[in-house]
Amino acid sequence: MQSNAGDDSGSVLDLLADPYARRILTAANDEPMTAKALSDACEASLPTIYRRVDTLDDHGLLEEKTVVDPDGSHRSVYRTAVESVHATLEGDELRVVVDTRDDLASNFTELWEELRGGD
């Protein structure tokens, strides 16, 4: 699990307060979904989905991957990247930490680069 301290705690909390953002995260939690499938699952227009998807991706809460179909066509699918969100009060500051899912491939790549001496 990777831990990302939220420099912009307020914007993460504002984003999670949005019902469409929460629906997208919930719908895409189990398996990657296209924007059209998210639109159907969340009962939201495609423009609404794309706006939220962009914002969720910018904050590291959603991952976008390109899938190539057997016929050669490409499409984007989205999957929830967040595993948990923790909010703590430290003195007079509210701090938000977002724990994301491990990405086995990137963890292996980072480990390999460390073993090779950072090349």
trRosetta pair geometry for C-beta under 8 A, 3 or more apart (Angstrom, degrees):
i j d omega theta_ij theta_ji phi_ij phi_ji
1 83 6.0 -82 -131 41 113 155
1 99 5.0 7 173 -175 118 109
1 100 7.0 156 -163 70 67 43
1 101 7.2 -52 -115 -126 70 24
1 102 5.9 -77 -69 -48 36 89
2 99 7.0 156 78 -156 45 57
2 100 4.9 -15 62 56 100 97
2 102 6.8 132 -20 -95 84 58
3 97 5.9 -5 -169 -179 98 115
3 98 7.7 149 -157 79 50 43
3 99 5.5 -25 -101 -101 68 76
4 60 6.0 -5 63 98 172 159
4 97 7.0 155 77 -162 45 64
4 98 5.0 -21 65 66 100 91
4 99 7.7 171 21 -88 73 27
4 100 6.4 36 -3 -12 116 110
5 95 7.0 -35 -158 -174 96 108
5 96 8.0 124 -169 86 52 50
5 97 5.5 -35 -108 -107 54 84
6 9 4.6 109 109 -85 120 62
6 12 4.9 -66 -142 -6 146 150
6 95 7.0 150 56 -175 90 59
6 96 3.8 -15 40 82 145 92
6 97 6.3 -142 -3 -83 89 29
6 98 6.0 86 -60 -12 103 97
8 11 4.2 -4 143 28 115 116
8 12 6.4 131 98 -20 77 87
8 59 7.9 -106 72 -117 115 100
9 12 5.9 -60 -152 37 33 110
9 13 6.3 26 156 -14 68 109
9 87 7.4 109 -163 -125 116 92
9 94 5.5 -180 131 108 152 90
9 95 6.0 -128 -83 -138 143 26
9 96 3.9 143 -132 8 88 106
10 13 5.8 -60 -148 41 30 108
10 14 6.1 33 154 -21 67 107
10 94 7.8 92 -67 79 72 123
11 14 5.4 -48 -141 37 35 115
11 15 6.2 39 155 -23 64 103
11 59 7.1 -157 119 -96 104 126
12 15 5.7 -53 -149 35 30 113
12 16 6.4 24 154 -13 64 107
12 59 5.8 148 -101 -162 82 137
12 61 7.8 144 -140 -53 92 127
12 85 7.3 -179 154 -143 123 130
12 96 5.0 -168 73 112 138 155
12 98 6.6 -135 -149 -53 147 122
13 16 5.8 -56 -144 41 33 107
13 17 6.4 40 152 -27 64 105
13 87 7.1 59 -87 -94 117 135
13 96 6.3 -152 -47 -73 94 150
14 17 5.6 -55 -152 29 31 116
14 18 7.2 40 149 -31 60 96
15 18 5.9 -46 -165 14 38 115
15 21 5.3 -161 172 -168 75 171
15 55 6.1 -168 -123 142 120 118
15 56 6.9 151 178 -89 131 65
15 59 6.0 -145 21 -7 172 165
15 61 7.3 176 125 5 140 155
16 21 6.5 -116 -103 105 29 128
16 22 6.5 75 -163 -75 58 93
16 85 6.7 -114 -83 51 157 176
18 21 4.0 71 80 9 108 112
18 22 6.8 177 89 -10 57 84
18 52 7.0 -164 120 -119 140 113
19 22 5.7 -56 -148 38 34 111
19 23 6.3 36 154 -21 67 105
20 23 5.6 -52 -146 36 33 112
20 24 6.4 36 154 -21 66 103
20 42 6.2 77 -146 171 73 135
20 44 5.4 83 -130 -93 115 157
20 48 5.8 -105 -147 161 158 113
20 49 7.6 -133 178 -89 119 50
20 52 5.1 -133 120 -70 111 155
21 24 5.8 -53 -149 34 31 112
21 25 6.5 29 154 -16 64 106
21 52 5.0 -157 -85 -157 71 117
21 55 7.1 -68 -101 89 121 119
21 56 6.0 163 -145 -72 97 110
21 61 7.9 38 -178 101 108 150
22 25 5.8 -55 -147 38 32 110
22 26 6.2 30 155 -17 65 109
23 26 5.8 -58 -147 40 30 111
23 27 6.0 27 157 -19 67 110
23 41 7.4 169 163 119 101 88
23 42 4.1 115 129 -127 130 102
23 44 7.2 141 84 -20 143 127
24 27 5.9 -57 -142 39 27 108
24 28 6.0 2 167 2 65 115
24 38 5.7 31 -125 -162 85 125
24 42 6.0 -10 -68 -73 64 149
24 49 6.9 142 -96 -140 122 77
24 52 5.5 168 -16 122 153 130
24 53 6.6 -150 -162 -77 152 72
24 56 6.4 -135 100 -33 137 161
24 62 7.0 -24 134 -89 117 143
24 78 7.5 -26 180 119 106 141
25 28 6.5 -69 -137 50 22 94
25 29 6.5 50 155 -61 59 96
25 56 7.0 -167 -68 -138 92 142
25 61 6.5 -48 -99 156 118 114
25 62 7.0 -118 -95 -75 75 99
25 80 4.9 86 -157 -111 67 119
25 82 6.7 -19 -147 46 125 118
26 29 5.7 -34 -156 -14 28 122
26 80 7.8 69 -54 -64 14 146
27 33 6.2 -40 135 14 101 162
27 37 7.9 175 157 129 125 88
27 38 5.7 135 100 -126 143 73
27 41 4.2 120 -135 122 139 142
27 42 5.9 -95 -23 -56 150 91
28 31 7.6 -101 -155 79 49 40
28 32 6.8 21 -156 -130 94 35
28 33 5.0 -119 -101 24 85 110
28 38 6.5 -10 -55 -96 107 112
28 62 6.7 48 89 -133 151 104
28 78 5.1 -48 -130 111 153 89
28 79 5.2 -164 165 -126 103 32
28 80 4.8 143 98 -33 89 81
29 79 7.8 102 -114 -167 15 70
29 80 4.4 -7 -95 22 59 144
31 79 7.2 -82 159 -109 23 105
32 65 6.5 -56 -128 44 150 116
32 67 7.7 144 117 -47 146 131
32 77 3.7 62 157 145 118 124
32 78 6.3 149 -154 65 76 25
32 79 4.3 -58 -90 -58 75 103
33 37 4.2 -126 -170 91 100 124
33 38 5.1 125 116 -56 125 83
33 41 6.9 -39 -164 5 161 144
33 77 6.1 146 65 -158 15 86
33 78 5.9 -37 64 58 71 80
33 79 7.5 128 11 -80 67 59
34 37 4.6 97 52 8 78 101
34 38 7.0 -140 96 -3 42 86
34 75 5.9 -24 -113 158 117 126
34 76 7.0 114 -132 84 70 59
34 77 5.6 -56 -73 -102 56 71
34 78 7.6 112 -121 11 14 84
35 38 5.6 -55 -147 39 33 113
35 39 6.2 42 150 -27 65 103
35 46 6.0 69 144 -143 115 88
35 49 5.1 136 -163 119 88 133
35 50 6.1 20 -142 -72 140 80
35 53 6.6 -74 -105 -30 98 159
35 76 7.0 39 -25 80 100 103
35 78 7.2 75 -71 -5 63 123
36 39 5.5 -48 -149 30 31 117
36 40 6.7 29 153 -15 63 103
36 46 7.0 -12 -92 -99 59 109
37 40 5.8 -53 -151 37 33 110
37 41 6.1 28 154 -15 67 111
38 41 5.7 -57 -139 43 31 108
38 42 5.6 8 167 0 69 117
38 44 7.7 -32 134 55 82 108
38 49 5.0 131 103 -145 115 132
38 53 7.4 107 89 -70 168 119
38 78 6.6 1 -50 53 142 128
39 42 6.5 -66 -133 49 18 94
39 44 5.8 -112 -138 75 60 68
39 45 6.7 -16 -143 174 112 14
39 46 5.2 -26 -89 -78 145 63
39 48 7.9 119 -117 63 86 93
39 49 4.9 -86 -76 -32 80 148
40 43 7.5 15 -176 -71 27 47
42 49 6.7 142 54 -93 138 101
44 48 4.3 -108 169 89 112 133
44 49 5.5 139 98 -55 115 83
44 52 7.9 13 130 8 161 138
45 48 4.6 97 59 5 80 104
45 49 7.1 -144 97 -5 43 86
46 49 5.5 -54 -146 37 35 113
46 50 6.2 33 158 -18 69 105
47 50 5.8 -55 -143 38 31 109
47 51 6.4 33 158 -20 65 105
48 51 5.9 -55 -150 34 29 110
48 52 6.4 20 157 -11 64 109
49 52 6.1 -64 -149 42 28 104
49 53 5.9 30 156 -23 67 111
50 53 5.5 -52 -138 37 30 114
50 54 6.4 34 160 -22 63 104
51 54 6.0 -57 -155 33 27 111
51 55 6.6 19 153 -12 63 109
52 55 5.7 -59 -149 41 34 109
52 56 5.9 33 155 -19 70 109
53 56 5.8 -54 -140 40 28 110
53 57 6.1 30 157 -20 63 109
53 62 6.2 -110 -149 106 64 157
53 64 7.3 84 169 -77 111 113
53 78 5.8 -96 -137 -96 117 157
54 57 5.8 -58 -147 38 26 111
54 58 6.3 31 153 -23 63 106
55 58 5.5 -50 -147 32 32 115
55 59 6.6 17 157 -6 63 108
56 59 6.1 -66 -151 45 30 102
56 61 4.5 -88 -167 74 82 106
56 62 3.8 49 125 2 116 122
57 60 7.6 43 -176 -71 32 23
57 61 7.6 -95 -66 53 22 66
57 62 5.0 -65 -70 76 63 95
57 63 7.3 110 -119 -107 86 18
57 64 5.7 -1 -110 -19 136 110
57 78 7.8 -95 -69 -129 106 111
59 98 7.7 127 154 -37 94 169
60 81 6.1 -101 165 94 62 142
60 82 7.6 105 119 -69 75 88
60 98 6.5 136 92 101 112 146
60 100 6.3 -78 155 -73 107 139
61 80 7.1 -34 160 -151 72 71
61 81 5.9 171 176 54 20 96
61 82 4.6 -12 -142 -33 75 120
61 98 6.8 -92 -86 -159 83 147
62 78 5.4 2 177 -171 115 108
62 79 7.1 155 -160 78 68 33
62 80 6.1 -48 -107 -110 69 41
62 81 5.8 -175 -101 3 10 98
62 82 7.9 -33 -55 -7 50 92
63 78 6.9 155 78 -153 49 56
63 79 5.1 -18 58 62 100 85
63 80 7.8 19 15 102 84 7
63 81 4.6 110 -32 -66 94 112
64 76 5.3 -13 -167 -166 104 116
64 77 7.5 151 -153 76 55 37
64 78 5.6 -25 -98 -97 67 77
65 76 7.1 145 75 -153 35 64
65 77 5.6 -23 64 62 87 87
65 78 7.9 167 21 -86 70 30
65 79 7.2 8 5 7 112 108
66 74 5.5 -8 -172 -167 109 110
66 75 7.3 153 -152 78 63 28
66 76 5.8 -42 -96 -95 62 64
66 77 7.9 146 -109 17 16 75
67 74 7.1 149 75 -154 45 57
67 75 5.6 -23 60 66 94 80
67 76 7.6 143 13 -116 81 15
67 77 5.4 37 -15 -6 122 117
68 72 6.8 -20 -173 -143 99 32
68 73 7.5 157 -154 80 56 34
68 74 5.7 -29 -99 -97 67 73
69 72 6.9 -36 74 34 76 20
69 73 4.8 0 40 59 119 84
69 74 7.5 -151 7 -77 82 24
69 75 7.0 45 -32 6 107 106
80 101 7.9 97 111 -15 73 127
81 100 4.8 -10 152 -147 91 109
81 101 5.9 -126 -161 25 51 96
82 85 6.4 3 -177 -52 132 92
82 98 5.6 -69 -123 -169 106 105
82 99 7.2 92 -161 75 67 52
82 100 5.8 -62 -102 -103 41 66
82 101 7.6 26 68 -18 3 82
83 99 4.8 -60 63 109 103 95
83 100 6.1 126 -1 -155 91 14
83 101 5.3 130 -56 -66 105 65
84 98 7.8 174 91 -155 46 46
84 99 4.6 12 54 48 85 116
85 96 6.5 -10 -173 -168 97 100
85 97 7.4 161 -157 82 49 48
85 98 5.4 -14 -107 -107 79 70
85 99 7.5 -150 -72 22 33 74
86 96 7.1 157 82 -154 49 50
86 97 4.7 -9 59 57 101 96
86 99 7.3 51 -7 -16 103 103
87 94 6.3 -6 -171 -175 101 98
87 95 7.2 158 -154 82 51 46
87 96 5.1 -17 -99 -99 76 77
88 94 7.5 160 83 -155 37 53
88 95 5.2 -19 63 62 86 96
88 97 7.5 12 7 1 106 106
89 93 7.3 150 -157 80 54 43
89 94 5.8 -30 -99 -99 67 64
89 95 7.7 161 -98 17 17 79
90 93 5.2 -24 69 69 85 96
90 95 5.4 19 6 -6 116 124
102 107 5.8 2 -172 -40 102 140
103 106 4.2 38 95 24 115 110
103 107 6.3 162 81 -17 58 87
104 107 5.7 -58 -144 38 29 112
104 108 6.2 30 158 -20 65 106
105 108 5.8 -55 -149 35 29 110
105 109 6.4 30 152 -19 64 106
106 109 5.4 -49 -145 37 37 115
106 110 6.3 39 155 -19 67 103
107 110 5.8 -53 -147 37 30 110
107 111 6.3 31 153 -18 64 107
108 111 5.6 -56 -148 38 31 112
108 112 6.1 33 154 -21 66 107
109 112 5.7 -54 -146 36 29 112
109 113 6.3 28 156 -17 64 106
110 113 5.8 -55 -147 37 30 110
110 114 6.4 31 154 -19 64 105
111 114 5.7 -56 -150 36 31 111
111 115 6.4 30 153 -18 65 106
112 115 5.7 -55 -148 37 31 111
112 116 6.3 22 155 -13 65 109
113 116 5.8 -59 -144 42 31 107
113 118 6.0 50 159 -119 90 31
113 119 6.9 -148 -149 59 77 52
114 117 7.9 62 180 -58 28 13
114 118 6.8 28 -109 -67 41 65
116 119 5.0 -81 128 36 116 102
